[in-house]
Structure formats: structure tokens, C-alpha cells
Amino acid sequence: MYIKPKIFQQFPELIAVESNRKGGISNLPHLSLNLGLFTNDKPENVQENQERFFESLGIKKSRVVQSFQVHKDKILKVTRSKIYEGYDAMITENANTFLSVTTADCTPILIYDTKNQAVAAIHAGWKGTVLDITAKTIQRMKEEFQTHPRDCYVYVGTCIDESSFEVGEDVAALFTYDLKKLDKSGRKPKFYVDLKKANVSQLLKCGVPENQIEVSSFSTVLNNDAYFSHRKEKGKTGRMMALIGIRKEKVA
């Protein structure tokens, strides 16, 4: 149903997980733990899947923040738990408030500022990555919570891998040389982009120590039996969820 990134397991107060596609009730093509509210799955299936997921974490759905993501760089400082629209990154310093993003090839990124007890959840597709949404989120945390990158621990989650993410020349041109590759072996040159590396690069430039960043070794395409892939499944698929929050006293 989910994995707990190793980078966060040293912090007992933190709930930080990334779901996979197993353990739910949805049928094909959303088989089976589809957690995406904004998919073509039956709403009652998604609701049941979410209930199972949150219950397994010991948290209430009313404490989970979700957003309709739009592949831009708007960042929301969360003060209350609800479903928002138009934000691809969220930050909070409120305990018992759990931020979530959903993905099916895009990169989920979870951040924990251990000094100021603040967290962030980011949805970074290629558009958000080009817009530096990860770096902008760190900057916003600095402004709102006095976050220093040296105090941050980060998980760069499961997404499409660099060998599967073929893009057009126009998209490739938006990425620096070290974040893409050109394959000339076929009849027509092909361009590939590494979204994980691109977002790690932003974190390092911000000053997050490399040994405080964990990168998922899995691919939504190559490990499609365990993860949803929008590209592999031609748009007919579900969504995983990456979630982070600080749990303190029990709340209603």
C-alpha cells in the first residue's frame, strides 16, 4: 500500500509516505489503490481507497490537505485542512495537518524542516520543474518559517525514469545539458529528461545537504505493476499519493 522513505524513519513524530497501486478496490484501469480524486474512477472507489489509506496511517481524512494540481508553480501556505484548487506545492507548520500530492509520472517531493517543524509537499512535472517549483518552495519556507536548507530532509519520490521520459526538442531545450540526453541511435534523434536529477539539482543549489536527500530507485514506467503511469497506460490510470505531516496529540 505504501512505503516509508528511509530518510524520514529517524523522526518518530513524522508521518511521511508514498503510496503504490496495491491494496485498494478500484478496477482496471485504476487497479487498485487509486487515490486521485480527479480521475475517471468511480468516486465511491476513490473515497474507499482514501479511507483505507488514511486509516492505515492512523490519521483522519479531515486532517488531510489535497489540491487540484495544474502543473504550475503556485505554493499554498496551509492553515486549514480542505481540498484546494490550483496549487502544486503546499507548506505548513501546523501539527496534525497532513499535506498530500498525487502523481502518475510527475515527481512527488516531501520536505521536512527539522528545526522549525515545518513540512512541504510538491508535485513537480516537467512544467513545474522548469518553473523551479522545488527551489521556490524552499524559498517560501524560508520566508514563512525561517527555514534553513541545512535543516531540511527531503524525499524525491517515484516518477517516470530518465530512460522512459522522451520529450520533444522544444521541451528538451528548457533543461540544461546535464539533465537531458540525446539518443541518435534511431532514424530520428530522441531527447530524454531526468526529472529526479533536475529536482535534486534545485535542492542542492538551495543548500540542502546531499546526504539529507533520498531519491526513489523506482520508476512508474519500469515498475508499472506497482505504480501508476500516465504515459505507460496512455492516460487511463489512477494516482499515487505522497503525504507528509507532523503528528502530535490526537485530534478529532
Secondary structure, 3 states (H helix, E strand, C coil): CEECCHHHCCCCCEEEEEECCCCCCCCCCCCCCCCCCCCCCCHHHHHHHHHHHHHHHCCCHHHEEEEECCCCCCEEECCCCCEEECCCEEEECCCCCEEEEEECCCEEEEEEECCCCEEEEEEECHHHHHCCHHHHHHHHHHHHHCCCHHHEEEEECCECCCCCCEECHHHHCCCCHHHEEEECCCCCCEEEECHHHHHHHHHHHHCCCHHHEEECCCECCCCCCCCCCCCCCCCCCCCEEEEEEECCCCCC
